[in-house]
Every structure is written in C-alpha cells, then in structure tokens.
Amino acid sequence: MRITHEADYAIRVTYCLALAGEKQCAKDISEATGVTLRFALKILRKLTQSGITKSYKGVAGGYELNHSPSEISLGAIIECIDGPIAINHCLANEFQCTHMGTQKECDFHRVFSEINRSLRDQLCSITMDRFLPPQK
C-alpha cells in the first residue's frame, strides 16, 4: 500500500491547521505546506466534506479544524482522501478472487485482511496532537 500524494498533502494541511489552532486562509495554508493553492483548495474541500475541517466564506473566510487534534487520526485523513485502506485489491468488495475454489475466501485473503486490519488500527490510533509541540 502506498499513501497517495494527495493524502500526504492532506495530512500536512491538517497539521498546519492543528499547529495554527485557529482559522487560516487557503493561501496561508498553501504557503505553509508547500501545496499549490489549487490543490490545497481541492484537499480542503474533501476535508470539509468529511467533517475534519470546517470552512468559512467571505472576506474573513478560511478553514479550521472541526475537532480537536486529539480526535483526528491519520487513518481518518487518509480514508477521507483515498477511500478505505486496503493493502490488496482482493480486499475490495467488488473483487472476484480467482484462487477461491470451493472456499469462502482464500488463505491470501485471510492473511491480507489481518495485516490490513492491523495497519488500519495503527493509523487510526495515531492522532494529530502527537505531532504538535508540547504545551507549556
């Protein structure tokens, strides 16, 4: 499994907002993260649609986190952008396994499923507050 550039940038955008702790305009987010403004806006739209961020319109508009950084996991950000985490295409519901034979699922599927569950659990247990500097 490889996290897409878009998901990686979404993590950076979320971190930027967590670090700021307040509303930021898209231009400032773009500059702070090194993500083009157009791509940052696309990412922010997805983050807002999923409820990770909230947006404000108008001259004083911008974006901020919709939840505390301790409530936003890497897994949630990645899935917001890339969809459900799956290390192998056989874990997708629409996939038809050619190794099944008479079994309900093949041994490869069981192993990949176990690894996938562990990876997803780990990504969902790491929250954005872990990356923030300690509070004084």
DRENVO-200252 format. One record per atom (N, C-alpha, C): residue number from 1; atom name; x, y, z. Coordinates in nm, 3 decimals. Atoms other than C-alpha are relative to their C-alpha. Example, Ala and Ser with C-alpha at 12.3 -4.5 7.8 and 13.67 -1.06 7.14 Angstrom:
(atom 1,"N",(0.089,-0.119,0.000))
(atom 1,"CA",(1.230,-0.450,0.780))
(atom 1,"C",(0.090,0.120,0.000))
(atom 2,"N",(-0.082,-0.119,-0.006))
(atom 2,"CA",(1.367,-0.106,0.714))
(atom 2,"C",(-0.077,0.109,0.073))
END
This chain:
(atom 1,"N",(0.084,-0.118,0.000))
(atom 1,"CA",(0.000,0.000,0.000))
(atom 1,"C",(0.089,0.124,0.000))
(atom 2,"N",(-0.071,-0.126,0.004))
(atom 2,"CA",(0.121,0.345,-0.081))
(atom 2,"C",(-0.102,0.112,0.018))
(atom 3,"N",(0.087,-0.115,-0.020))
(atom 3,"CA",(-0.040,0.661,0.050))
(atom 3,"C",(0.022,0.094,-0.117))
(atom 4,"N",(-0.012,-0.089,0.115))
(atom 4,"CA",(-0.113,0.895,-0.240))
(atom 4,"C",(0.059,0.134,0.044))
(atom 5,"N",(-0.050,-0.134,-0.029))
(atom 5,"CA",(0.047,1.238,-0.266))
(atom 5,"C",(-0.111,0.087,0.058))
(atom 6,"N",(0.112,-0.081,-0.048))
(atom 6,"CA",(-0.297,1.387,-0.211))
(atom 6,"C",(-0.026,-0.026,0.149))
(atom 7,"N",(0.021,0.033,-0.141))
(atom 7,"CA",(-0.340,1.202,0.121))
(atom 7,"C",(0.114,0.054,0.086))
(atom 8,"N",(-0.116,-0.055,-0.071))
(atom 8,"CA",(0.012,1.301,0.226))
(atom 8,"C",(-0.016,0.151,0.018))
(atom 9,"N",(0.023,-0.144,-0.009))
(atom 9,"CA",(-0.068,1.665,0.149))
(atom 9,"C",(-0.116,0.032,0.094))
(atom 10,"N",(0.113,-0.021,-0.090))
(atom 10,"CA",(-0.399,1.634,0.336))
(atom 10,"C",(0.046,-0.009,0.146))
(atom 11,"N",(-0.056,0.010,-0.135))
(atom 11,"CA",(-0.204,1.525,0.644))
(atom 11,"C",(0.076,0.129,0.033))
(atom 12,"N",(-0.074,-0.125,-0.020))
(atom 12,"CA",(0.023,1.831,0.601))
(atom 12,"C",(-0.096,0.118,0.023))
(atom 13,"N",(0.098,-0.107,-0.014))
(atom 13,"CA",(-0.278,2.061,0.561))
(atom 13,"C",(-0.066,-0.006,0.138))
(atom 14,"N",(0.062,0.019,-0.131))
(atom 14,"CA",(-0.443,1.915,0.872))
(atom 14,"C",(0.098,0.039,0.111))
(atom 15,"N",(-0.103,-0.037,-0.098))
(atom 15,"CA",(-0.118,1.952,1.065))
(atom 15,"C",(0.016,0.151,0.008))
(atom 16,"N",(-0.012,-0.146,0.006))
(atom 16,"CA",(-0.088,2.314,0.953))
(atom 16,"C",(-0.113,0.065,0.080))
(atom 17,"N",(0.115,-0.056,-0.072))
(atom 17,"CA",(-0.437,2.386,1.086))
(atom 17,"C",(0.008,-0.032,0.150))
(atom 18,"N",(-0.014,0.037,-0.142))
(atom 18,"CA",(-0.367,2.197,1.411))
(atom 18,"C",(0.104,0.088,0.067))
(atom 19,"N",(-0.108,-0.083,-0.053))
(atom 19,"CA",(-0.046,2.393,1.461))
(atom 19,"C",(-0.047,0.143,0.020))
(atom 20,"N",(0.050,-0.137,-0.010))
(atom 20,"CA",(-0.219,2.725,1.395))
(atom 20,"C",(-0.101,0.015,0.114))
(atom 21,"N",(0.100,-0.005,-0.106))
(atom 21,"CA",(-0.505,2.645,1.632))
(atom 21,"C",(-0.111,0.101,-0.023))
(atom 22,"N",(0.105,-0.097,0.032))
(atom 22,"CA",(-0.725,2.899,1.458))
(atom 22,"C",(-0.023,0.001,-0.151))
(atom 23,"N",(0.036,-0.009,0.142))
(atom 23,"CA",(-0.882,2.985,1.125))
(atom 23,"C",(0.117,0.051,-0.083))
(atom 24,"N",(-0.106,-0.039,0.093))
(atom 24,"CA",(-0.640,3.012,0.834))
(atom 24,"C",(-0.059,0.013,-0.140))
(atom 25,"N",(0.046,-0.012,0.138))
(atom 25,"CA",(-0.696,3.131,0.479))
(atom 25,"C",(0.072,-0.104,-0.086))
(atom 26,"N",(-0.055,0.103,0.088))
(atom 26,"CA",(-0.629,2.887,0.195))
(atom 26,"C",(0.139,0.039,-0.051))
(atom 27,"N",(-0.129,-0.046,0.050))
(atom 27,"CA",(-0.340,3.099,0.068))
(atom 27,"C",(0.109,-0.025,0.103))
(atom 28,"N",(-0.098,0.023,-0.106))
(atom 28,"CA",(-0.160,3.082,0.403))
(atom 28,"C",(0.028,-0.148,0.019))
(atom 29,"N",(-0.016,0.145,-0.011))
(atom 29,"CA",(-0.221,2.707,0.424))
(atom 29,"C",(0.087,-0.051,-0.114))
(atom 30,"N",(-0.077,0.040,0.117))
(atom 30,"CA",(-0.085,2.664,0.073))
(atom 30,"C",(0.147,0.034,0.017))
(atom 31,"N",(-0.139,-0.043,-0.018))
(atom 31,"CA",(0.229,2.862,0.151))
(atom 31,"C",(0.070,-0.076,0.111))
(atom 32,"N",(-0.061,0.069,-0.114))
(atom 32,"CA",(0.291,2.690,0.485))
(atom 32,"C",(0.028,-0.147,-0.030))
(atom 33,"N",(-0.014,0.143,0.028))
(atom 33,"CA",(0.254,2.339,0.341))
(atom 33,"C",(0.077,-0.030,-0.127))
(atom 34,"N",(-0.067,0.024,0.127))
(atom 34,"CA",(0.415,2.386,0.001))
(atom 34,"C",(-0.089,-0.068,-0.101))
(atom 35,"N",(0.100,0.057,0.092))
(atom 35,"CA",(0.097,2.265,-0.170))
(atom 35,"C",(-0.056,0.114,-0.083))
(atom 36,"N",(0.054,-0.109,0.082))
(atom 36,"CA",(-0.026,2.468,-0.465))
(atom 36,"C",(-0.138,0.039,0.052))
(atom 37,"N",(0.129,-0.049,-0.049))
(atom 37,"CA",(-0.330,2.681,-0.384))
(atom 37,"C",(-0.115,-0.082,-0.059))
(atom 38,"N",(0.108,0.076,0.064))
(atom 38,"CA",(-0.546,2.495,-0.635))
(atom 38,"C",(-0.016,-0.139,0.062))
(atom 39,"N",(0.004,0.135,-0.059))
(atom 39,"CA",(-0.453,2.153,-0.490))
(atom 39,"C",(-0.042,0.008,0.146))
(atom 40,"N",(0.039,-0.018,-0.141))
(atom 40,"CA",(-0.487,2.281,-0.132))
(atom 40,"C",(-0.151,0.020,0.011))
(atom 41,"N",(0.145,-0.022,-0.002))
(atom 41,"CA",(-0.841,2.401,-0.210))
(atom 41,"C",(-0.076,-0.130,-0.026))
(atom 42,"N",(0.062,0.130,0.028))
(atom 42,"CA",(-0.930,2.058,-0.355))
(atom 42,"C",(0.004,-0.088,0.125))
(atom 43,"N",(-0.016,0.079,-0.122))
(atom 43,"CA",(-0.796,1.888,-0.042))
(atom 43,"C",(-0.088,0.054,0.111))
(atom 44,"N",(0.083,-0.062,-0.104))
(atom 44,"CA",(-0.968,2.135,0.191))
(atom 44,"C",(-0.148,-0.028,-0.023))
(atom 45,"N",(0.140,0.032,0.031))
(atom 45,"CA",(-1.298,2.071,0.012))
(atom 45,"C",(-0.033,-0.142,0.049))
(atom 46,"N",(0.022,0.139,-0.045))
(atom 46,"CA",(-1.264,1.695,0.079))
(atom 46,"C",(0.004,-0.010,0.153))
(atom 47,"N",(-0.009,0.002,-0.147))
(atom 47,"CA",(-1.156,1.752,0.440))
(atom 47,"C",(-0.125,0.060,0.063))
(atom 48,"N",(0.122,-0.063,-0.052))
(atom 48,"CA",(-1.457,1.980,0.493))
(atom 48,"C",(-0.121,-0.091,-0.021))
(atom 49,"N",(0.112,0.091,0.027))
(atom 49,"CA",(-1.700,1.736,0.328))
(atom 49,"C",(-0.001,-0.117,0.098))
(atom 50,"N",(-0.007,0.113,-0.092))
(atom 50,"CA",(-1.577,1.462,0.561))
(atom 50,"C",(-0.014,0.043,0.146))
(atom 51,"N",(0.019,-0.049,-0.137))
(atom 51,"CA",(-1.612,1.684,0.869))
(atom 51,"C",(0.129,0.019,0.078))
(atom 52,"N",(-0.127,-0.020,-0.069))
(atom 52,"CA",(-1.241,1.706,0.952))
(atom 52,"C",(0.027,0.148,0.019))
(atom 53,"N",(-0.015,-0.145,-0.011))
(atom 53,"CA",(-1.232,2.079,0.882))
(atom 53,"C",(-0.136,0.066,-0.020))
(atom 54,"N",(0.118,-0.078,0.034))
(atom 54,"CA",(-1.492,2.350,0.859))
(atom 54,"C",(0.048,0.124,-0.074))
(atom 55,"N",(-0.039,-0.115,0.082))
(atom 55,"CA",(-1.491,2.638,0.617))
(atom 55,"C",(-0.089,0.119,0.030))
(atom 56,"N",(0.071,-0.126,-0.017))
(atom 56,"CA",(-1.595,3.000,0.643))
(atom 56,"C",(0.012,0.077,-0.131))
(atom 57,"N",(0.001,-0.074,0.127))
(atom 57,"CA",(-1.695,3.202,0.338))
(atom 57,"C",(0.016,0.149,0.025))
(atom 58,"N",(-0.007,-0.145,-0.007))
(atom 58,"CA",(-1.640,3.566,0.265))
(atom 58,"C",(0.141,0.053,0.015))
(atom 59,"N",(-0.128,-0.069,-0.009))
(atom 59,"CA",(-1.364,3.818,0.305))
(atom 59,"C",(0.083,-0.052,0.117))
(atom 60,"N",(-0.071,0.050,-0.119))
(atom 60,"CA",(-1.274,3.692,0.653))
(atom 60,"C",(-0.009,-0.152,0.008))
(atom 61,"N",(0.016,0.144,0.003))
(atom 61,"CA",(-1.322,3.331,0.545))
(atom 61,"C",(0.129,-0.075,0.022))
(atom 62,"N",(-0.116,0.085,-0.019))
(atom 62,"CA",(-1.088,3.042,0.586))
(atom 62,"C",(-0.041,-0.138,0.044))
(atom 63,"N",(0.021,0.138,-0.043))
(atom 63,"CA",(-1.058,2.697,0.733))
(atom 63,"C",(0.058,-0.020,0.138))
(atom 64,"N",(-0.054,0.042,-0.129))
(atom 64,"CA",(-1.009,2.547,1.075))
(atom 64,"C",(-0.043,-0.143,0.026))
(atom 65,"N",(0.038,0.137,-0.034))
(atom 65,"CA",(-1.025,2.204,1.230))
(atom 65,"C",(-0.138,0.000,0.061))
(atom 66,"N",(0.134,0.014,-0.053))
(atom 66,"CA",(-1.373,2.087,1.314))
(atom 66,"C",(0.000,-0.077,0.132))
(atom 67,"N",(-0.016,0.078,-0.124))
(atom 67,"CA",(-1.243,1.873,1.602))
(atom 67,"C",(0.138,0.031,0.059))
(atom 68,"N",(-0.130,-0.012,-0.064))
(atom 68,"CA",(-0.956,1.877,1.846))
(atom 68,"C",(0.100,-0.089,-0.073))
(atom 69,"N",(-0.100,0.085,0.064))
(atom 69,"CA",(-0.628,1.743,1.701))
(atom 69,"C",(0.007,-0.141,0.061))
(atom 70,"N",(-0.001,0.131,-0.066))
(atom 70,"CA",(-0.657,1.459,1.955))
(atom 70,"C",(-0.113,-0.091,-0.049))
(atom 71,"N",(0.112,0.077,0.052))
(atom 71,"CA",(-0.974,1.346,1.777))
(atom 71,"C",(0.011,-0.027,-0.150))
(atom 72,"N",(-0.018,0.017,0.145))
(atom 72,"CA",(-0.835,1.345,1.421))
(atom 72,"C",(0.117,-0.094,-0.023))
(atom 73,"N",(-0.105,0.100,0.020))
(atom 73,"CA",(-0.640,1.036,1.320))
(atom 73,"C",(0.055,0.005,-0.142))
(atom 74,"N",(-0.059,0.014,0.133))
(atom 74,"CA",(-0.405,0.974,1.032))
(atom 74,"C",(-0.089,-0.086,-0.088))
(atom 75,"N",(0.089,0.089,0.075))
(atom 75,"CA",(-0.638,0.693,0.927))
(atom 75,"C",(-0.121,0.072,-0.056))
(atom 76,"N",(0.118,-0.075,0.046))
(atom 76,"CA",(-0.937,0.927,0.905))
(atom 76,"C",(0.036,0.093,-0.115))
(atom 77,"N",(-0.043,-0.091,0.107))
(atom 77,"CA",(-0.743,1.176,0.692))
(atom 77,"C",(0.027,-0.078,-0.128))
(atom 78,"N",(-0.032,0.081,0.117))
(atom 78,"CA",(-0.611,0.908,0.458))
(atom 78,"C",(-0.127,-0.054,-0.065))
(atom 79,"N",(0.123,0.055,0.056))
(atom 79,"CA",(-0.953,0.747,0.417))
(atom 79,"C",(-0.089,0.108,-0.059))
(atom 80,"N",(0.075,-0.112,0.056))
(atom 80,"CA",(-1.111,1.086,0.356))
(atom 80,"C",(0.043,0.027,-0.144))
(atom 81,"N",(-0.055,-0.030,0.132))
(atom 81,"CA",(-0.886,1.129,0.053))
(atom 81,"C",(0.002,-0.124,-0.090))
(atom 82,"N",(-0.024,0.119,0.083))
(atom 82,"CA",(-0.806,0.776,-0.070))
(atom 82,"C",(-0.110,-0.106,0.008))
(atom 83,"N",(0.101,0.104,-0.020))
(atom 83,"CA",(-1.112,0.584,0.047))
(atom 83,"C",(0.051,-0.104,0.099))
(atom 84,"N",(-0.038,0.101,-0.100))
(atom 84,"CA",(-1.097,0.272,0.265))
(atom 84,"C",(0.141,-0.054,-0.024))
(atom 85,"N",(-0.136,0.052,0.007))
(atom 85,"CA",(-0.747,0.150,0.343))
(atom 85,"C",(-0.007,-0.147,-0.040))
(atom 86,"N",(-0.004,0.139,0.048))
(atom 86,"CA",(-0.678,-0.172,0.151))
(atom 86,"C",(0.139,-0.026,-0.057))
(atom 87,"N",(-0.135,0.029,0.047))
(atom 87,"CA",(-0.332,-0.322,0.106))
(atom 87,"C",(0.001,-0.086,-0.126))
(atom 88,"N",(0.007,0.085,0.118))
(atom 88,"CA",(-0.451,-0.552,-0.171))
(atom 88,"C",(-0.137,0.014,-0.063))
(atom 89,"N",(0.129,-0.017,0.070))
(atom 89,"CA",(-0.722,-0.529,-0.436))
(atom 89,"C",(-0.100,-0.110,0.036))
(atom 90,"N",(0.095,0.107,-0.035))
(atom 90,"CA",(-0.872,-0.858,-0.312))
(atom 90,"C",(-0.085,0.036,0.122))
(atom 91,"N",(0.078,-0.041,-0.117))
(atom 91,"CA",(-0.997,-0.675,-0.003))
(atom 91,"C",(-0.119,0.089,-0.037))
(atom 92,"N",(0.113,-0.081,0.048))
(atom 92,"CA",(-1.233,-0.463,-0.213))
(atom 92,"C",(-0.120,-0.090,-0.026))
(atom 93,"N",(0.121,0.082,0.013))
(atom 93,"CA",(-1.592,-0.587,-0.218))
(atom 93,"C",(-0.029,-0.043,-0.143))
(atom 94,"N",(0.033,0.032,0.139))
(atom 94,"CA",(-1.618,-0.579,-0.598))
(atom 94,"C",(0.099,-0.098,-0.063))
(atom 95,"N",(-0.100,0.090,0.055))
(atom 95,"CA",(-1.312,-0.806,-0.645))
(atom 95,"C",(-0.049,-0.144,0.002))
(atom 96,"N",(0.035,0.142,0.008))
(atom 96,"CA",(-1.373,-1.162,-0.760))
(atom 96,"C",(0.129,-0.081,0.005))
(atom 97,"N",(-0.124,0.076,-0.019))
(atom 97,"CA",(-1.099,-1.395,-0.630))
(atom 97,"C",(0.005,-0.119,-0.095))
(atom 98,"N",(-0.019,0.115,0.090))
(atom 98,"CA",(-0.962,-1.646,-0.879))
(atom 98,"C",(0.063,-0.117,0.073))
(atom 99,"N",(-0.063,0.106,-0.079))
(atom 99,"CA",(-0.799,-1.851,-0.600))
(atom 99,"C",(-0.096,-0.069,0.096))
(atom 100,"N",(0.094,0.046,-0.102))
(atom 100,"CA",(-1.117,-1.926,-0.406))
(atom 100,"C",(-0.033,-0.148,-0.011))
(atom 101,"N",(0.043,0.139,0.012))
(atom 101,"CA",(-1.219,-2.264,-0.545))
(atom 101,"C",(-0.129,-0.020,0.077))
(atom 102,"N",(0.121,0.028,-0.076))
(atom 102,"CA",(-1.470,-2.406,-0.302))
(atom 102,"C",(-0.002,0.071,0.135))
(atom 103,"N",(-0.005,-0.072,-0.127))
(atom 103,"CA",(-1.356,-2.199,-0.003))
(atom 103,"C",(-0.076,0.132,-0.009))
(atom 104,"N",(0.067,-0.130,-0.003))
(atom 104,"CA",(-1.542,-1.890,0.105))
(atom 104,"C",(0.099,0.113,-0.031))
(atom 105,"N",(-0.106,-0.094,0.033))
(atom 105,"CA",(-1.216,-1.694,0.094))
(atom 105,"C",(0.133,-0.074,0.007))
(atom 106,"N",(-0.128,0.071,0.006))
(atom 106,"CA",(-0.860,-1.797,0.012))
(atom 106,"C",(0.090,0.040,0.117))
(atom 107,"N",(-0.095,-0.026,-0.108))
(atom 107,"CA",(-0.568,-1.807,0.255))
(atom 107,"C",(0.067,0.136,-0.015))
(atom 108,"N",(-0.060,-0.130,0.023))
(atom 108,"CA",(-0.413,-1.500,0.093))
(atom 108,"C",(-0.092,0.112,0.050))
(atom 109,"N",(0.097,-0.101,-0.044))
(atom 109,"CA",(-0.730,-1.301,0.157))
(atom 109,"C",(-0.001,0.011,0.152))
(atom 110,"N",(0.001,0.000,-0.146))
(atom 110,"CA",(-0.730,-1.403,0.524))
(atom 110,"C",(0.123,0.072,0.056))
(atom 111,"N",(-0.124,-0.062,-0.047))
(atom 111,"CA",(-0.366,-1.300,0.570))
(atom 111,"C",(0.000,0.149,-0.030))
(atom 112,"N",(0.005,-0.142,0.036))
(atom 112,"CA",(-0.405,-0.972,0.379))
(atom 112,"C",(-0.101,0.075,0.086))
(atom 113,"N",(0.103,-0.063,-0.082))
(atom 113,"CA",(-0.719,-0.896,0.575))
(atom 113,"C",(0.051,0.027,0.141))
(atom 114,"N",(-0.056,-0.016,-0.134))
(atom 114,"CA",(-0.541,-0.948,0.906))
(atom 114,"C",(0.104,0.112,0.003))
(atom 115,"N",(-0.101,-0.105,0.009))
(atom 115,"CA",(-0.248,-0.728,0.802))
(atom 115,"C",(-0.068,0.136,-0.019))
(atom 116,"N",(0.072,-0.124,0.029))
(atom 116,"CA",(-0.486,-0.464,0.667))
(atom 116,"C",(-0.068,0.054,0.126))
(atom 117,"N",(0.068,-0.041,-0.124))
(atom 117,"CA",(-0.685,-0.457,0.992))
(atom 117,"C",(0.101,0.060,0.098))
(atom 118,"N",(-0.103,-0.049,-0.091))
(atom 118,"CA",(-0.364,-0.413,1.193))
(atom 118,"C",(0.053,0.137,-0.045))
(atom 119,"N",(-0.049,-0.127,0.054))
(atom 119,"CA",(-0.236,-0.134,0.966))
(atom 119,"C",(-0.103,0.110,0.023))
(atom 120,"N",(0.106,-0.100,-0.017))
(atom 120,"CA",(-0.571,0.047,0.974))
(atom 120,"C",(-0.014,0.040,0.147))
(atom 121,"N",(0.010,-0.028,-0.144))
(atom 121,"CA",(-0.592,0.016,1.353))
(atom 121,"C",(0.114,0.092,0.046))
(atom 122,"N",(-0.114,-0.083,-0.037))
(atom 122,"CA",(-0.243,0.165,1.387))
(atom 122,"C",(-0.016,0.141,-0.053))
(atom 123,"N",(0.018,-0.134,0.057))
(atom 123,"CA",(-0.316,0.455,1.151))
(atom 123,"C",(-0.112,0.076,0.070))
(atom 124,"N",(0.113,-0.067,-0.069))
(atom 124,"CA",(-0.643,0.527,1.332))
(atom 124,"C",(0.032,0.030,0.146))
(atom 125,"N",(-0.036,-0.027,-0.140))
(atom 125,"CA",(-0.471,0.524,1.671))
(atom 125,"C",(0.096,0.118,0.014))
(atom 126,"N",(-0.092,-0.112,-0.002))
(atom 126,"CA",(-0.226,0.799,1.576))
(atom 126,"C",(-0.077,0.127,-0.033))
(atom 127,"N",(0.076,-0.123,0.020))
(atom 127,"CA",(-0.386,1.140,1.619))
(atom 127,"C",(0.095,0.118,-0.020))
(atom 128,"N",(-0.080,-0.116,0.039))
(atom 128,"CA",(-0.266,1.480,1.505))
(atom 128,"C",(0.069,0.069,0.118))
(atom 129,"N",(-0.063,-0.065,-0.115))
(atom 129,"CA",(-0.187,1.601,1.858))
(atom 129,"C",(0.139,-0.058,0.028))
(atom 130,"N",(-0.131,0.064,-0.019))
(atom 130,"CA",(0.107,1.359,1.857))
(atom 130,"C",(0.112,0.081,-0.066))
(atom 131,"N",(-0.100,-0.073,0.076))
(atom 131,"CA",(0.288,1.587,1.610))
(atom 131,"C",(0.017,0.145,0.044))
(atom 132,"N",(-0.006,-0.139,-0.046))
(atom 132,"CA",(0.225,1.914,1.790))
(atom 132,"C",(0.107,0.017,0.107))
(atom 133,"N",(-0.100,-0.024,-0.106))
(atom 133,"CA",(0.493,2.074,2.009))
(atom 133,"C",(-0.067,-0.007,0.138))
(atom 134,"N",(0.058,0.008,-0.135))
(atom 134,"CA",(0.442,2.018,2.383))
(atom 134,"C",(-0.050,0.137,0.046))
(atom 135,"N",(0.057,-0.123,-0.056))
(atom 135,"CA",(0.225,2.277,2.557))
(atom 135,"C",(0.078,0.039,0.124))
(atom 136,"N",(-0.072,-0.047,-0.120))
(atom 136,"CA",(0.400,2.492,2.817))
(atom 136,"C",(-0.095,0.052,0.102))
END
